[in-house]
Amino acid sequence: MADRARCFEFLPGEAVEGDVPEEPEHWIAVYGELARFCEDVLARPGNEVDRADVARQLEHYHDRLDFWEARTTRSPHETGQA
């Protein structure tokens, strides 16, 4: 996963170090929409896209979704808010 993460930049405004409570939900929505778009592109027959590139991007979006979803399940002790 670390090798794949280096292939793609974080999105503008994506503060991975911050503890803004609404931040994970925002990025879950953003990456969810991007993943759905890639899935739709891959599902269309006969399109002329580089399927391997789209699949790599989709995998990156799923990795970022996993990251942000994990942040929603952290305890207050882990976030420093206890």
N, C-alpha and C positions, 0 to 999 in steps of 0.2 A: 504494500500500500504506500509506503514512503516514497518509492521510486515514481509511482504514478502521480503522487501529490506534487512532485517537483516539476512535472510536465505542464501544469496549469497554474496560473496565478489565482490568488484570491480575487473576488469581485471587489470593485471600488466600494469602500465604506464597510467592508467586512472586518470587524474588529474582533479577532479571535481571542485576544487577551482580556477583553473587557467583561464586566459582570453586569451589564445592563439587563434587567429582568426580561424585557420584551425582545431583546436581541435574538435569542434562539428561535422564537416563533416566527419572527420576520424572515430569517434565513431559511428555516424549514419550508416556508411558503415559496420563497424565491427558488431554492434548489429543487423543490418538488415540481414547480412549473417548468423549469428548464429540463428536468428529467423526463417529464411527460412529453415535452416537445421532441426530444431526441427519440423517445420510444415511438412516437407517431411517425417521425421521419423514417425510422428503421422498418416500421410496419407497412409503409407504402410500397407496393410493388412497382418496379420499373423506374424508380427515381435514380437520378444520375449523381448521387453523392458518394463520397468515399465512406463506405459503410464501416470500415475499420476505424476511421477517425471519429465518426459519430459514436461508435460503440465505446471508444476510449473516453470521449467526453462524457457519455452517459455514466460510465463507471466512476469517473471523477465526481459527477454530481451525486451519485449514490454515496460515495465516500464522505462528501461534505454533508449530506443529509444525516448520515450516521453520526458524524461529529456533533452537529447541532442538536440532534435528538438526544444524544448522551448528555448534553449540557442541560436539558430540561429535566433530567432525572437526578441531577446532583443534589446532595443534601445541603442545608444551609451551612454546615461546617466546611464543606468543600468549597463553597463560594465565598466564605469569609463573612457571612451575614448572620452568624449565630452569636 
